[in-house]
């Protein structure tokens, strides 16, 4: 178990360093691309990298695959251990009672956390399914206004549009052949 934990920690550290190095490389490429676009010079177009390419490169890590295999091995070992403690518990309790009760306590914690996580996921799912429509209905009822209020509309300035028939005035205003004059209401 200790070797498995050490292997897991080494894989996590290697993956973290690799991703951090990739992020620094990506940030430097992004900075060079920004400098390239702001300076307007024609540089090497191979400097650009997409996020999809970055994800493709990160998915091929040996440490990541080793970590996944270690996790699967740990899960299978947990199931086998659960079976051994359940099936041969009486012999283990007589031969080594402290080890037996230590295993029972660890398995109890594991089962508790699994049940807790599943129950929490179910509660969150039920809450989203049941409460979200209620929350939307309450927000819709509270925000019954659609558009601006009467007071906000009254504060806006009002203009009157008059079509002018004088072609000289139209051409000097730059309004075109169908132009007119906008005058604010309440002014001369």
N, C-alpha and C positions, 0 to 999 in steps of 0.2 A: 504494500500500500504506500509506504514511504517512497519507494522508487517510482511508483506511478505518479505520486504528487510532484516529485522532483522533475520527472519528465514533462508533466503538464506545465509546471512553472517555467521550464526552459523553453518549451514551445511558445508559450504566451510571450515571454521576453523577446525571443527571436522574431516573432510575428510583429510585435509592437515596434521594434527597431526597424524592421523592414518597411512597415507602413509609414513610420515617421520619416525615414529616408526618402521614400517615394513622395510623400507630401511635400518635403522640402524641395525635391527636384521639380515637382509639379508647380509649386509656388514660384520657383525661379524661372521656369518656362513661361508661366503666366505673366510674370513681371517683364520678361524679355519681350513677350508678345505685346504687352501694353506699351512698352517703350518703342517697339517697332511701329505700332499703329499711331502713336502720338508723334513720332519723329517724321513719319512719312517716307522713310528710306526703305529701299527694297532689300530685305535680308534673306536669310535662309528660311524657306517655308517649312522645313522639317522640324522647326522649333515648336510647332503647335501640337498639342496632344489633347484628345477629348477625354471626358470623364469615362466613357465606355472603354477606351483603351486602357485607362488607369485601372478600372475594375477587372478587365481581362487579365492584366498582368498580375494583379494581386490575388486572383483566384488560383493561380498555378503554384502557390507557395508550398514547399515540402513541409514546413513547420505547421501550416494550417491543416494539411491532410493528416499529419501525424497527430495533431491535437484532436481532430475529429475521431480518428481511430482509437486514440487513448480514451476518449469519452465513451465511445461505444463499448470498448473492453470493460471500462469501469461499470457501465450499466449492466452488462451481461454478468460480470463478477458479483454485482449487488444481488441480482436475481438468484444466482447459484448460492450465494451466502445466505440469502433469506430462506431458500429451500433447505439447506443444510441445518440451519438453526431450528427451523420448524420441524423437520423430519427426525433429526437426531438430537433433539434438545435434551432429552432425559440423560443420555450418555454423557453429553457435554456438561450438563449441570452437575453430575456426580463427579466427573473427572476433573473439571476445572470450573468451579462455580463463578469465580470472578470474571473469567473470560466470557462465560455464558451470559451473565447479566450485563456486562459491558456491550456485548453484541445486541442483546435485547433492547438496551437503552438507545443505542445508535439506530437500530432499525425502527424503534418507536418514534424517534425524532424524524427520521426520513419519511415514514408513513404520515406523521402529523403534517409535515411541510408539504407533501404531495397533496394530501386532502385539503389543506388550507389553500394552496395555490389553485386547485381545481375549483374549490368553492368560491374563491375570490373571483376567478374568471367567470363563473356562472352568475355571480351577483352583478358583476359589471355588465355582462351581456344582457341580463334581465333589466337592469337599470336603463341601459341604452334603449332597449326595445320598448319598455313601458313608460319611462319618464321623459324621453326625448319628445314624443308627441305632445305631452302635457306642457312641457317647457315651451315648445313652439307655440302652442295655443295661448299660453299666458302672455308670452311676448307679443303675440299678434293682438291680443285684447288690450294690452297696455299701450301699445303703439298703434292705436286705431286711426291716427291721422295718416292720410296719404297725401303727401305734398306739403307745400308751405302753408303756414297759418295765415289767417286774414290780416293780422297785424304786420307780418313780414311782407305781405304783398302790398299793403298800403304804404309802407316805407319806401318802396321802389319809386324812382322817378318815372313820370308818364310823359310820353311823346305823342305828337300828332303828326301824321304824314300827309303832305299835300302834294299832289302831282302838279308840276308846273308845265305850262304850255309854251313858254318862251324858249325858243331854241338857243338864243344867245346866252341866256342865263344857264341853260343846261350844259352847254359846251364849256362855259367858264367854270362851272362847279365840277365838271368831270363826271357827271352822273350818267351820261349816255342818253339815248333817245327816249328812254322810259323813266327818267329821273324825277326827283321831287325834293321837297325840303322837309327836314325833320325839325319840328319846333317843340320845345318842352311846354307841356300844358301849364297854364297859369302865368305865362310870360307874354310880353308884347311881341 
